[in-house]
Amino acid sequence: MIGFAAGGVLAQYTSWRMIFALGAVLVFVALWLVWRRGPESAARAEGRFDTKGAVVSSISAITLLGGLTLATSSGWTSPATIGLLVVAAVAALMWIRHERSTENPLVDLGVLADRRVAVVNLLGAALMAVVIPARHRSPEHVS
């Protein structure tokens, strides 16, 4: 809550760009402190990094966000919007298939077999499905 208030003050009295500049500085300070002062972990991960999973999930996320963003200006029936959303869906399905079959997955999808975890994730997704569109229907966006 303090961050929202501080961001409002910065935007009001300086520029909205200062919110991001200050955020970047704080991130670098935090990274430096962790690097210099953080304890070294004795635990080392076994296995290899799932590069293919990272690339495919990135493609899915980037094309999904690109499609959703483009839909606001070009419309939902625009060929570019539809194309990006189709690529996002295909990449997501490829990612799920890959993650279920690889020895060292980026995300252990088996965790979703636990009903409690699955319910919490579904509720979180449902909440975001309500909150994000509601923000775009707020009074400052209505003409």
N, CA, C and O atoms as a DFTB+ gen file, in Angstrom:
572 C
 N C O
     1  1       0.819      -1.197       0.000
     2  2       0.000       0.000       0.000
     3  2       0.861       1.259       0.000
     4  3       0.492       2.274      -0.591
     5  1       1.995       1.186       0.657
     6  2       2.890       2.345       0.690
     7  2       3.400       2.640      -0.721
     8  3       3.553       3.797      -1.111
     9  1       3.659       1.570      -1.478
    10  2       4.157       1.751      -2.835
    11  2       3.179       2.509      -3.713
    12  3       3.585       3.362      -4.503
    13  1       1.881       2.206      -3.582
    14  2       0.875       2.911      -4.374
    15  2       0.849       4.391      -4.014
    16  3       0.806       5.251      -4.894
    17  1       0.874       4.683      -2.714
    18  2       0.849       6.081      -2.273
    19  2       2.113       6.815      -2.720
    20  3       2.047       7.944      -3.208
    21  1       3.260       6.164      -2.549
    22  2       4.521       6.801      -2.961
    23  2       4.551       7.011      -4.474
    24  3       5.041       8.035      -4.949
    25  1       4.032       6.053      -5.223
    26  2       3.970       6.205      -6.676
    27  2       3.081       7.371      -7.071
    28  3       3.403       8.116      -7.997
    29  1       1.973       7.532      -6.379
    30  2       1.086       8.658      -6.655
    31  2       1.748       9.992      -6.369
    32  3       1.605      10.941      -7.141
    33  1       2.475      10.067      -5.255
    34  2       3.181      11.304      -4.899
    35  2       4.250      11.610      -5.943
    36  3       4.373      12.749      -6.395
    37  1       5.023      10.593      -6.327
    38  2       6.054      10.804      -7.347
    39  2       5.449      11.291      -8.661
    40  3       5.957      12.231      -9.272
    41  1       4.373      10.654      -9.089
    42  2       3.735      11.046     -10.344
    43  2       3.153      12.451     -10.255
    44  3       3.201      13.212     -11.221
    45  1       2.606      12.790      -9.100
    46  2       1.975      14.099      -8.909
    47  2       3.005      15.231      -8.941
    48  3       2.790      16.259      -9.583
    49  1       4.130      15.028      -8.238
    50  2       5.068      16.134      -8.056
    51  2       6.307      16.075      -8.947
    52  3       7.048      17.055      -9.025
    53  1       6.549      14.956      -9.617
    54  2       7.691      14.882     -10.537
    55  2       7.166      14.445     -11.901
    56  3       6.674      15.262     -12.679
    57  1       7.277      13.158     -12.177
    58  2       6.820      12.606     -13.445
    59  2       6.472      11.141     -13.224
    60  3       7.019      10.506     -12.322
    61  1       5.583      10.607     -14.022
    62  2       5.252       9.191     -13.892
    63  2       6.463       8.322     -14.188
    64  3       6.539       7.177     -13.740
    65  1       7.410       8.868     -14.943
    66  2       8.631       8.107     -15.258
    67  2       9.470       7.849     -14.011
    68  3      10.213       6.870     -13.946
    69  1       9.349       8.718     -13.041
    70  2      10.118       8.563     -11.800
    71  2       9.702       7.303     -11.038
    72  3      10.510       6.725     -10.311
    73  1       8.463       6.881     -11.199
    74  2       8.014       5.644     -10.539
    75  2       8.880       4.481     -11.011
    76  3       9.331       3.667     -10.206
    77  1       9.107       4.407     -12.314
    78  2       9.896       3.312     -12.874
    79  2      11.380       3.493     -12.584
    80  3      12.085       2.516     -12.330
    81  1      11.857       4.727     -12.619
    82  2      13.269       4.986     -12.332
    83  2      13.591       4.617     -10.889
    84  3      14.599       3.962     -10.625
    85  1      12.749       5.028      -9.965
    86  2      12.971       4.691      -8.557
    87  2      12.850       3.188      -8.343
    88  3      13.621       2.599      -7.586
    89  1      11.884       2.573      -9.010
    90  2      11.731       1.119      -8.903
    91  2      12.975       0.396      -9.383
    92  3      13.411      -0.569      -8.756
    93  1      13.554       0.851     -10.492
    94  2      14.770       0.223     -11.024
    95  2      15.932       0.391     -10.045
    96  3      16.694      -0.548      -9.817
    97  1      16.066       1.566      -9.475
    98  2      17.137       1.801      -8.496
    99  2      16.962       0.881      -7.290
   100  3      17.929       0.280      -6.823
   101  1      15.741       0.770      -6.788
   102  2      15.492      -0.096      -5.634
   103  2      15.791      -1.562      -5.945
   104  3      16.307      -2.285      -5.093
   105  1      15.470      -1.997      -7.151
   106  2      15.776      -3.378      -7.545
   107  2      17.282      -3.594      -7.559
   108  3      17.764      -4.600      -7.039
   109  1      18.030      -2.668      -8.143
   110  2      19.484      -2.817      -8.193
   111  2      20.100      -2.788      -6.791
   112  3      21.033      -3.542      -6.512
   113  1      19.594      -1.935      -5.921
   114  2      20.093      -1.902      -4.541
   115  2      19.805      -3.232      -3.845
   116  3      20.673      -3.773      -3.159
   117  1      18.595      -3.759      -4.018
   118  2      18.242      -5.037      -3.399
   119  2      19.113      -6.169      -3.937
   120  3      19.583      -7.004      -3.165
   121  1      19.333      -6.207      -5.244
   122  2      20.193      -7.236      -5.833
   123  2      21.619      -7.136      -5.298
   124  3      22.241      -8.148      -4.976
   125  1      22.124      -5.925      -5.207
   126  2      23.469      -5.725      -4.687
   127  2      23.562      -6.192      -3.234
   128  3      24.527      -6.857      -2.858
   129  1      22.569      -5.847      -2.420
   130  2      22.580      -6.269      -1.012
   131  2      22.530      -7.788      -0.870
   132  3      23.230      -8.367      -0.040
   133  1      21.695      -8.423      -1.687
   134  2      21.622      -9.888      -1.637
   135  2      22.945     -10.492      -2.069
   136  3      23.427     -11.444      -1.455
   137  1      23.532      -9.945      -3.120
   138  2      24.798     -10.471      -3.619
   139  2      25.918     -10.302      -2.591
   140  3      26.726     -11.211      -2.398
   141  1      25.968      -9.137      -1.930
   142  2      27.046      -8.840      -0.978
   143  2      26.808      -9.435       0.402
   144  3      27.750      -9.901       1.043
   145  1      25.567      -9.426       0.866
   146  2      25.271      -9.797       2.255
   147  2      24.545     -11.127       2.412
   148  3      24.520     -11.698       3.502
   149  1      23.964     -11.613       1.345
   150  2      23.183     -12.849       1.435
   151  2      24.069     -14.060       1.695
   152  3      25.171     -14.156       1.156
   153  1      23.590     -14.976       2.515
   154  2      24.388     -16.172       2.796
   155  2      24.462     -17.084       1.579
   156  3      23.501     -17.196       0.817
   157  1      25.586     -17.720       1.406
   158  2      25.769     -18.669       0.310
   159  2      25.012     -19.943       0.650
   160  3      25.121     -20.462       1.761
   161  1      24.254     -20.438      -0.301
   162  2      23.493     -21.666      -0.084
   163  2      24.377     -22.871      -0.382
   164  3      25.069     -22.916      -1.399
   165  1      24.342     -23.842       0.520
   166  2      25.118     -25.062       0.312
   167  2      24.383     -26.009      -0.644
   168  3      24.999     -26.881      -1.258
   169  1      23.082     -25.833      -0.763
   170  2      22.284     -26.716      -1.616
   171  2      22.490     -26.355      -3.084
   172  3      22.481     -25.180      -3.452
   173  1      22.669     -27.335      -3.885
   174  2      22.806     -27.148      -5.325
   175  2      21.741     -27.976      -6.015
   176  3      21.493     -29.124      -5.648
   177  1      21.121     -27.387      -7.007
   178  2      20.077     -28.089      -7.742
   179  2      20.705     -29.171      -8.611
   180  3      21.766     -28.982      -9.205
   181  1      20.035     -30.286      -8.668
   182  2      20.488     -31.361      -9.541
   183  2      19.758     -31.250     -10.873
   184  3      18.670     -30.680     -10.948
   185  1      20.349     -31.783     -11.893
   186  2      19.710     -31.757     -13.199
   187  2      20.135     -30.554     -14.002
   188  3      20.996     -29.773     -13.595
   189  1      19.509     -30.425     -15.151
   190  2      19.845     -29.355     -16.075
   191  2      18.691     -28.366     -16.175
   192  3      17.539     -28.700     -15.898
   193  1      19.019     -27.158     -16.572
   194  2      18.002     -26.142     -16.785
   195  2      17.195     -26.495     -18.030
   196  3      17.761     -26.894     -19.048
   197  1      15.890     -26.349     -17.949
   198  2      14.993     -26.688     -19.046
   199  2      14.911     -25.515     -20.030
   200  3      13.964     -24.730     -20.004
   201  1      15.916     -25.417     -20.888
   202  2      15.979     -24.308     -21.838
   203  2      14.801     -24.338     -22.810
   204  3      14.189     -23.306     -23.085
   205  1      14.491     -25.519     -23.323
   206  2      13.380     -25.623     -24.273
   207  2      12.072     -25.191     -23.614
   208  3      11.281     -24.475     -24.228
   209  1      11.837     -25.614     -22.383
   210  2      10.625     -25.215     -21.668
   211  2      10.572     -23.713     -21.447
   212  3       9.508     -23.104     -21.565
   213  1      11.714     -23.110     -21.126
   214  2      11.758     -21.666     -20.913
   215  2      11.453     -20.908     -22.201
   216  3      10.712     -19.925     -22.187
   217  1      12.025     -21.367     -23.312
   218  2      11.810     -20.694     -24.597
   219  2      10.352     -20.822     -25.037
   220  3       9.739     -19.836     -25.445
   221  1       9.794     -22.037     -24.955
   222  2       8.411     -22.252     -25.409
   223  2       7.423     -21.505     -24.521
   224  3       6.457     -20.932     -25.024
   225  1       7.651     -21.501     -23.202
   226  2       6.730     -20.765     -22.322
   227  2       6.844     -19.264     -22.560
   228  3       5.848     -18.547     -22.459
   229  1       8.035     -18.783     -22.874
   230  2       8.209     -17.358     -23.184
   231  2       7.475     -16.983     -24.464
   232  3       6.830     -15.937     -24.536
   233  1       7.577     -17.839     -25.466
   234  2       6.858     -17.585     -26.719
   235  2       5.360     -17.522     -26.453
   236  3       4.671     -16.644     -26.972
   237  1       4.857     -18.450     -25.648
   238  2       3.435     -18.471     -25.335
   239  2       3.012     -17.196     -24.604
   240  3       2.010     -16.574     -24.959
   241  1       3.775     -16.813     -23.588
   242  2       3.416     -15.625     -22.800
   243  2       3.503     -14.349     -23.630
   244  3       2.619     -13.495     -23.559
   245  1       4.567     -14.221     -24.415
   246  2       4.757     -13.003     -25.213
   247  2       3.679     -12.866     -26.279
   248  3       3.140     -11.778     -26.482
   249  1       3.363     -13.959     -26.959
   250  2       2.335     -13.866     -27.997
   251  2       0.943     -13.674     -27.395
   252  3       0.103     -13.001     -27.991
   253  1       0.690     -14.255     -26.226
   254  2      -0.597     -14.022     -25.553
   255  2      -0.740     -12.549     -25.188
   256  3      -1.760     -11.930     -25.488
   257  1       0.276     -11.987     -24.544
   258  2       0.205     -10.579     -24.160
   259  2       0.154      -9.671     -25.388
   260  3      -0.548      -8.659     -25.388
   261  1       0.896     -10.034     -26.426
   262  2       0.843      -9.252     -27.666
   263  2      -0.537      -9.291     -28.294
   264  3      -1.039      -8.270     -28.763
   265  1      -1.152     -10.468     -28.304
   266  2      -2.498     -10.594     -28.867
   267  2      -3.528      -9.815     -28.075
   268  3      -4.389      -9.146     -28.647
   269  1      -3.437      -9.903     -26.750
   270  2      -4.387      -9.160     -25.909
   271  2      -4.205      -7.655     -26.063
   272  3      -5.178      -6.903     -26.094
   273  1      -2.964      -7.230     -26.159
   274  2      -2.687      -5.799     -26.333
   275  2      -3.161      -5.315     -27.703
   276  3      -3.772      -4.253     -27.816
   277  1      -2.877      -6.096     -28.736
   278  2      -3.272      -5.723     -30.088
   279  2      -4.792      -5.692     -30.242
   280  3      -5.323      -4.895     -31.016
   281  1      -5.485      -6.550     -29.513
   282  2      -6.948      -6.605     -29.617
   283  2      -7.596      -5.281     -29.233
   284  3      -8.660      -4.938     -29.749
   285  1      -6.957      -4.530     -28.324
   286  2      -7.557      -3.256     -27.899
   287  2      -7.517      -2.212     -29.006
   288  3      -8.377      -1.332     -29.055
   289  1      -6.522      -2.298     -29.905
   290  2      -6.438      -1.300     -30.969
   291  2      -6.938      -1.830     -32.320
   292  3      -7.536      -1.084     -33.095
   293  1      -6.696      -3.105     -32.599
   294  2      -7.063      -3.655     -33.912
   295  2      -8.346      -4.461     -33.895
   296  3      -8.903      -4.777     -34.947
   297  1      -8.816      -4.795     -32.704
   298  2     -10.036      -5.585     -32.581
   299  2      -9.744      -7.077     -32.440
   300  3      -8.674      -7.558     -32.811
   301  1     -10.719      -7.789     -31.897
   302  2     -10.566      -9.217     -31.637
   303  2     -10.580     -10.053     -32.912
   304  3     -10.061     -11.169     -32.926
   305  1     -11.171      -9.522     -33.984
   306  2     -11.262     -10.292     -35.229
   307  2     -10.140      -9.966     -36.210
   308  3     -10.113     -10.492     -37.323
   309  1      -9.229      -9.112     -35.808
   310  2      -8.092      -8.781     -36.658
   311  2      -7.254     -10.039     -36.896
   312  3      -7.012     -10.799     -35.958
   313  1      -6.809     -10.271     -38.125
   314  2      -5.970     -11.448     -38.409
   315  2      -4.708     -11.500     -37.536
   316  3      -4.293     -12.579     -37.113
   317  1      -4.104     -10.348     -37.270
   318  2      -2.896     -10.323     -36.434
   319  2      -3.215     -10.739     -35.002
   320  3      -2.461     -11.495     -34.390
   321  1      -4.332     -10.247     -34.466
   322  2      -4.742     -10.620     -33.111
   323  2      -5.020     -12.111     -33.031
   324  3      -4.524     -12.796     -32.137
   325  1      -5.807     -12.605     -33.959
   326  2      -6.156     -14.031     -33.972
   327  2      -4.885     -14.872     -34.133
   328  3      -4.722     -15.889     -33.459
   329  1      -3.994     -14.447     -35.019
   330  2      -2.750     -15.177     -35.237
   331  2      -1.903     -15.261     -33.978
   332  3      -1.385     -16.327     -33.644
   333  1      -1.760     -14.143     -33.280
   334  2      -0.972     -14.145     -32.044
   335  2      -1.603     -15.032     -30.979
   336  3      -0.901     -15.757     -30.275
   337  1      -2.926     -14.975     -30.859
   338  2      -3.601     -15.801     -29.849
   339  2      -3.524     -17.288     -30.193
   340  3      -3.419     -18.126     -29.297
   341  1      -3.576     -17.618     -31.475
   342  2      -3.436     -19.022     -31.891
   343  2      -2.018     -19.518     -31.592
   344  3      -1.835     -20.621     -31.077
   345  1      -1.022     -18.698     -31.918
   346  2       0.369     -19.076     -31.616
   347  2       0.538     -19.263     -30.109
   348  3       1.204     -20.202     -29.673
   349  1      -0.057     -18.383     -29.317
   350  2       0.035     -18.495     -27.856
   351  2      -0.572     -19.809     -27.375
   352  3       0.012     -20.491     -26.532
   353  1      -1.739     -20.168     -27.907
   354  2      -2.408     -21.407     -27.482
   355  2      -1.609     -22.638     -27.902
   356  3      -1.456     -23.577     -27.121
   357  1      -1.102     -22.635     -29.129
   358  2      -0.309     -23.776     -29.613
   359  2       0.976     -23.904     -28.792
   360  3       1.351     -25.005     -28.390
   361  1       1.641     -22.785     -28.546
   362  2       2.874     -22.820     -27.747
   363  2       2.584     -23.290     -26.325
   364  3       3.384     -24.028     -25.750
   365  1       1.460     -22.879     -25.748
   366  2       1.105     -23.327     -24.397
   367  2       0.888     -24.835     -24.365
   368  3       1.341     -25.513     -23.443
   369  1       0.195     -25.356     -25.372
   370  2      -0.012     -26.810     -25.436
   371  2       1.308     -27.552     -25.637
   372  3       1.524     -28.610     -25.045
   373  1       2.192     -26.998     -26.476
   374  2       3.511     -27.607     -26.674
   375  2       4.307     -27.589     -25.366
   376  3       5.000     -28.555     -25.045
   377  1       4.206     -26.496     -24.620
   378  2       4.921     -26.369     -23.352
   379  2       4.427     -27.404     -22.343
   380  3       5.224     -28.059     -21.672
   381  1       3.102     -27.544     -22.242
   382  2       2.543     -28.529     -21.315
   383  2       3.017     -29.930     -21.685
   384  3       3.437     -30.699     -20.821
   385  1       2.948     -30.251     -22.953
   386  2       3.402     -31.576     -23.403
   387  2       4.880     -31.789     -23.076
   388  3       5.274     -32.854     -22.601
   389  1       5.684     -30.769     -23.333
   390  2       7.114     -30.875     -23.048
   391  2       7.369     -31.030     -21.550
   392  3       8.154     -31.884     -21.137
   393  1       6.714     -30.212     -20.746
   394  2       6.939     -30.244     -19.300
   395  2       6.544     -31.588     -18.687
   396  3       7.158     -32.039     -17.721
   397  1       5.526     -32.217     -19.250
   398  2       5.083     -33.512     -18.728
   399  2       6.024     -34.647     -19.122
   400  3       6.010     -35.708     -18.497
   401  1       6.845     -34.432     -20.158
   402  2       7.681     -35.527     -20.644
   403  2       9.171     -35.351     -20.361
   404  3       9.935     -36.299     -20.541
   405  1       9.602     -34.188     -19.931
   406  2      11.027     -33.967     -19.724
   407  2      11.465     -34.415     -18.333
   408  3      10.674     -34.418     -17.389
   409  1      12.726     -34.790     -18.224
   410  2      13.258     -35.289     -16.950
   411  2      13.373     -34.182     -15.902
   412  3      13.110     -34.411     -14.722
   413  1      13.764     -32.990     -16.333
   414  2      13.926     -31.851     -15.421
   415  2      13.041     -30.695     -15.878
   416  3      13.528     -29.758     -16.509
   417  1      11.740     -30.752     -15.564
   418  2      10.833     -29.706     -16.060
   419  2      11.086     -28.355     -15.402
   420  3      11.543     -28.274     -14.261
   421  1      10.784     -27.314     -16.138
   422  2      10.853     -25.961     -15.604
   423  2       9.813     -25.794     -14.501
   424  3      10.082     -25.174     -13.473
   425  1       8.628     -26.349     -14.723
   426  2       7.536     -26.326     -13.752
   427  2       7.018     -27.750     -13.609
   428  3       6.673     -28.398     -14.597
   429  1       6.966     -28.229     -12.375
   430  2       6.453     -29.573     -12.125
   431  2       4.924     -29.521     -12.151
   432  3       4.291     -29.166     -11.156
   433  1       4.344     -29.872     -13.284
   434  2       2.891     -29.804     -13.439
   435  2       2.174     -30.852     -12.596
   436  3       0.966     -30.756     -12.383
   437  1       2.916     -31.861     -12.113
   438  2       2.327     -32.866     -11.239
   439  2       1.813     -32.274      -9.934
   440  3       0.969     -32.872      -9.266
   441  1       2.318     -31.105      -9.573
   442  2       1.856     -30.434      -8.351
   443  2       0.367     -30.129      -8.441
   444  3      -0.330     -30.115      -7.426
   445  1      -0.123     -29.883      -9.656
   446  2      -1.543     -29.565      -9.838
   447  2      -2.442     -30.770      -9.570
   448  3      -3.662     -30.627      -9.499
   449  1      -1.850     -31.953      -9.421
   450  2      -2.650     -33.127      -9.077
   451  2      -3.200     -33.007      -7.658
   452  3      -4.218     -33.614      -7.326
   453  1      -2.521     -32.219      -6.824
   454  2      -3.019     -31.949      -5.469
   455  2      -4.204     -31.004      -5.600
   456  3      -4.060     -29.877      -6.073
   457  1      -5.358     -31.463      -5.186
   458  2      -6.597     -30.696      -5.367
   459  2      -6.516     -29.307      -4.737
   460  3      -7.022     -28.339      -5.303
   461  1      -5.882     -29.205      -3.568
   462  2      -5.786     -27.902      -2.904
   463  2      -5.002     -26.905      -3.758
   464  3      -5.392     -25.744      -3.876
   465  1      -3.918     -27.354      -4.340
   466  2      -3.103     -26.478      -5.188
   467  2      -3.883     -26.079      -6.439
   468  3      -3.869     -24.916      -6.843
   469  1      -4.558     -27.041      -7.043
   470  2      -5.330     -26.755      -8.250
   471  2      -6.446     -25.752      -7.969
   472  3      -6.674     -24.841      -8.765
   473  1      -7.143     -25.913      -6.844
   474  2      -8.248     -25.001      -6.506
   475  2      -7.723     -23.587      -6.270
   476  3      -8.320     -22.621      -6.746
   477  1      -6.623     -23.455      -5.546
   478  2      -6.057     -22.127      -5.288
   479  2      -5.638     -21.456      -6.600
   480  3      -5.873     -20.263      -6.792
   481  1      -5.020     -22.223      -7.498
   482  2      -4.614     -21.657      -8.785
   483  2      -5.816     -21.258      -9.626
   484  3      -5.795     -20.206     -10.265
   485  1      -6.853     -22.067      -9.639
   486  2      -8.062     -21.722     -10.393
   487  2      -8.750     -20.487      -9.816
   488  3      -9.228     -19.632     -10.562
   489  1      -8.799     -20.397      -8.493
   490  2      -9.402     -19.217      -7.869
   491  2      -8.593     -17.958      -8.171
   492  3      -9.162     -16.895      -8.418
   493  1      -7.271     -18.079      -8.151
   494  2      -6.421     -16.936      -8.499
   495  2      -6.642     -16.493      -9.937
   496  3      -6.716     -15.295     -10.213
   497  1      -6.748     -17.449     -10.854
   498  2      -7.003     -17.123     -12.258
   499  2      -8.376     -16.480     -12.418
   500  3      -8.529     -15.528     -13.184
   501  1      -9.377     -16.992     -11.701
   502  2     -10.724     -16.411     -11.775
   503  2     -10.724     -14.984     -11.229
   504  3     -11.379     -14.104     -11.787
   505  1     -10.003     -14.761     -10.159
   506  2      -9.916     -13.416      -9.593
   507  2      -9.290     -12.444     -10.596
   508  3      -9.787     -11.333     -10.783
   509  1      -8.214     -12.862     -11.231
   510  2      -7.566     -12.005     -12.224
   511  2      -8.468     -11.773     -13.434
   512  3      -8.442     -10.699     -14.037
   513  1      -9.266     -12.783     -13.787
   514  2     -10.189     -12.632     -14.916
   515  2     -11.246     -11.577     -14.617
   516  3     -11.807     -10.988     -15.541
   517  1     -11.526     -11.330     -13.343
   518  2     -12.492     -10.303     -12.957
   519  2     -11.809      -8.961     -12.739
   520  3     -12.310      -7.930     -13.188
   521  1     -10.660      -8.966     -12.049
   522  2      -9.997      -7.728     -11.670
   523  2      -9.422      -6.979     -12.870
   524  3      -9.588      -5.765     -12.980
   525  1      -8.752      -7.688     -13.761
   526  2      -8.091      -7.013     -14.888
   527  2      -9.100      -6.320     -15.800
   528  3      -8.910      -5.145     -16.112
   529  1     -10.173      -6.998     -16.245
   530  2     -11.150      -6.262     -17.069
   531  2     -11.853      -5.141     -16.299
   532  3     -12.187      -4.109     -16.882
   533  1     -12.077      -5.333     -15.012
   534  2     -12.748      -4.298     -14.218
   535  2     -11.912      -3.030     -14.171
   536  3     -12.457      -1.927     -14.152
   537  1     -10.616      -3.176     -14.151
   538  2      -9.757      -2.009     -14.124
   539  2      -9.910      -1.185     -15.402
   540  3      -9.805       0.041     -15.367
   541  1     -10.153      -1.843     -16.509
   542  2     -10.323      -1.131     -17.775
   543  2     -11.731      -0.572     -17.942
   544  3     -12.017       0.114     -18.923
   545  1     -12.586      -0.855     -17.011
   546  2     -13.938      -0.302     -17.039
   547  2     -14.104       0.767     -15.957
   548  3     -15.216       1.234     -15.710
   549  1     -12.999       1.153     -15.314
   550  2     -13.079       2.142     -14.262
   551  2     -13.447       3.516     -14.847
   552  3     -13.287       3.735     -16.048
   553  1     -13.931       4.430     -14.020
   554  2     -14.446       5.710     -14.517
   555  2     -13.463       6.496     -15.378
   556  3     -13.883       7.155     -16.329
   557  1     -12.169       6.445     -15.075
   558  2     -11.235       7.240     -15.886
   559  2     -11.070       6.705     -17.296
   560  3     -10.535       7.396     -18.163
   561  1     -11.531       5.459     -17.540
   562  2     -11.436       4.879     -18.878
   563  2     -12.742       4.987     -19.667
   564  3     -12.782       4.656     -20.852
   565  1     -13.797       5.445     -19.018
   566  2     -15.099       5.548     -19.667
   567  2     -15.263       6.977     -20.211
   568  3     -15.033       7.953     -19.497
   569  1     -15.662       7.078     -21.471
   570  2     -15.818       8.444     -22.025
   571  2     -17.262       8.822     -22.132
   572  3     -17.580       9.927     -22.574
